[in-house]
Amino acid sequence: MVKTVRLGAVYDEFTGFAPILRGHQRFRIMQPRFYLANTPRGVGVSAALFYVPDRESVYGWFTGARNHGCESMFFALEHYYAKEPTIFWRSMEDDVHGRWAAGDTAKVTDTHCPVPEAMCHELERLQSEFADEWLFFLGDPRAAREVNDYWRLGLPVGQVNVRSSQLQRFDQTQPTWTYASPGTDLNLVSYLGKHWKLDYRGLPAPV
């Protein structure tokens, strides 16, 4: 039995994997999880991410407000679900096929890409679909309708913003509205918060 899920994957509800066909090669990718934090009366999207668990590691992408601008990058958490120490990897530009580094901006320890080639292509596809479904960016000429919707709602437009059609899905009980897809590991979000330089500070506490 299969069911269609967001981001274009076909998800097997018994195994938890979505089979992906690329040419003559077939591999399985876990269902993407995503988490967004939006401060509509402040910086806008302070954090938005998706991630894909793959055996003992995790791969994904995040974006959000930073110092009146916006920062976006792909990431990998090597050994996150293993006994070995986790290694935080980040793309040095917002390009999964570009240069990567291990560690935060203050301590770069390596520069090779830790992501398998097949996963690189999937991350690129998922990033495009995630952004198209959830986000719009200031200055994007395609976002004129979204900007008008924000003005109609009395909301300021930041560097990166949630699409107006998605706002009702957020928990709006706090100044920072949040949305997490079912099964999202909030401990993982908290771990990322120790490494990214985004303006988001309302990190979920590990349990």
C-alpha positions in Angstrom: 0.0 0.0 0.0 1.3 3.4 -0.9 0.1 7.0 -0.4 1.2 10.2 -2.0 2.9 12.7 0.3 4.1 16.3 -0.1 7.3 17.2 -1.9 6.5 14.8 -4.7 7.5 11.5 -3.0 5.6 8.2 -3.0 5.7 6.9 0.6 5.3 3.3 1.6 3.5 3.4 5.0 4.9 0.0 6.0 8.6 0.7 5.5 8.7 4.4 5.9 10.6 4.8 2.7 9.8 6.5 -0.6 11.2 4.6 -3.6 12.9 6.9 -6.1 13.8 5.9 -9.6 16.8 7.7 -11.3 17.7 6.2 -14.7 18.3 2.5 -14.2 19.1 2.9 -10.5 16.6 2.6 -7.7 17.2 3.7 -4.2 15.0 4.5 -1.2 14.7 7.9 0.5 12.9 8.5 3.8 9.9 10.7 3.9 11.1 14.4 4.3 10.3 16.1 7.5 10.0 19.9 7.8 9.9 22.6 10.4 9.2 26.3 10.1 9.3 29.2 12.6 7.7 32.5 11.5 7.6 35.7 13.5 5.1 37.7 11.4 5.5 40.9 13.5 9.3 40.6 13.5 11.9 39.1 11.2 9.5 36.9 9.3 10.8 33.4 8.7 13.5 32.9 11.4 14.0 29.3 10.4 12.6 26.9 7.7 14.1 23.5 7.0 13.5 20.1 5.7 15.5 17.0 6.3 15.8 13.4 5.2 17.1 10.6 7.5 19.2 8.1 5.6 20.4 5.2 7.8 22.6 6.8 10.5 22.9 10.2 8.9 20.6 13.1 8.1 20.6 15.4 5.0 18.6 18.6 4.4 18.4 22.3 3.8 17.6 25.4 5.9 16.9 29.1 5.4 15.9 32.0 7.5 16.5 35.6 8.5 20.0 36.7 9.5 21.1 40.3 10.3 18.4 41.9 8.2 19.2 39.5 5.4 18.7 35.9 4.6 21.0 32.8 4.9 20.4 29.5 3.1 22.5 26.3 3.0 22.3 22.6 2.7 23.5 20.5 5.6 24.4 17.0 6.6 24.5 15.5 10.1 26.9 12.5 9.8 26.4 9.7 12.3 23.5 11.6 13.9 21.7 8.3 14.6 24.8 6.4 15.5 27.1 6.0 18.5 29.9 8.0 16.9 30.0 11.7 17.5 27.9 13.7 15.1 29.7 15.8 12.5 27.8 18.9 11.3 28.5 19.6 7.6 27.3 22.6 5.7 27.4 23.8 2.1 29.6 26.9 1.9 27.2 28.4 -0.6 23.5 27.6 -1.2 24.6 24.9 -3.7 24.5 21.2 -2.9 27.0 20.6 -5.7 29.4 23.3 -4.4 32.0 23.3 -1.6 31.2 21.9 1.8 32.8 22.3 5.2 32.7 20.5 8.5 32.0 22.6 11.5 30.6 26.1 11.9 32.0 29.3 10.4 34.5 29.6 13.2 36.1 26.2 12.9 36.2 24.6 9.4 37.8 21.2 9.6 37.2 19.7 6.1 36.0 20.7 2.7 34.9 17.6 0.8 31.2 16.9 0.0 29.9 14.3 2.5 26.6 13.7 0.5 26.2 10.8 -1.9 25.7 11.9 -5.5 22.2 10.4 -5.7 21.2 12.2 -2.5 22.6 15.5 -3.9 20.1 15.3 -6.7 17.2 14.5 -4.4 18.1 17.4 -2.0 18.2 19.8 -4.9 14.8 18.6 -6.1 13.3 18.7 -2.5 14.7 22.1 -1.8 13.0 23.5 -4.9 9.7 21.9 -4.1 9.9 22.9 -0.4 10.5 26.5 -1.2 7.8 26.6 -3.9 5.2 25.1 -1.5 6.1 27.1 1.7 8.1 30.2 1.0 8.5 33.4 -1.0 11.5 35.8 -1.0 11.6 39.6 -1.0 12.5 40.9 -4.5 11.3 37.8 -6.3 9.1 39.2 -9.2 7.0 36.1 -9.0 5.9 37.0 -5.4 3.9 40.1 -6.2 0.6 38.4 -5.3 2.0 37.1 -2.0 3.3 40.6 -1.2 -0.2 42.0 -1.9 -1.7 39.3 0.4 0.6 40.3 3.2 -0.3 44.0 2.9 -4.0 43.0 2.9 -3.4 41.0 6.1 -1.5 43.8 7.7 1.8 41.9 7.8 5.2 43.2 7.0 7.2 41.5 4.3 10.7 40.2 5.4 13.6 38.8 3.4 12.0 35.3 3.5 8.3 34.7 4.2 5.7 32.0 4.5 3.2 31.8 1.7 -0.1 33.4 2.8 -2.0 30.2 1.9 0.1 28.2 4.5 -0.3 30.6 7.5 -3.4 28.9 8.9 -1.4 25.7 9.4 0.8 27.3 12.0 0.4 27.2 15.8 -0.2 30.9 16.3 -0.4 30.9 20.2 3.1 32.5 20.5 4.7 35.5 18.9 6.8 33.1 16.8 4.4 30.8 14.9 5.6 27.3 14.3 4.7 24.3 12.1 6.3 20.9 12.2 5.3 18.0 10.0 4.3 14.7 11.7 7.3 12.8 13.0 9.7 15.8 13.0 12.6 15.3 15.4 12.7 18.6 17.5 15.9 17.4 19.1 17.4 17.6 15.6 16.1 21.2 15.2 17.7 22.0 18.5 21.0 20.5 17.4 21.0 22.6 14.2 20.3 25.7 16.3 23.7 25.3 17.9 25.4 25.6 14.5 23.4 27.9 12.2 23.7 31.6 12.5 20.0 32.4 11.9 18.0 34.9 13.9 15.8 32.2 15.3 16.3 31.8 19.1 13.1 30.0 20.2 14.6 26.5 19.9 12.7 23.5 21.2 14.3 22.0 24.3 15.7 18.5 23.8 13.7 15.8 25.6 
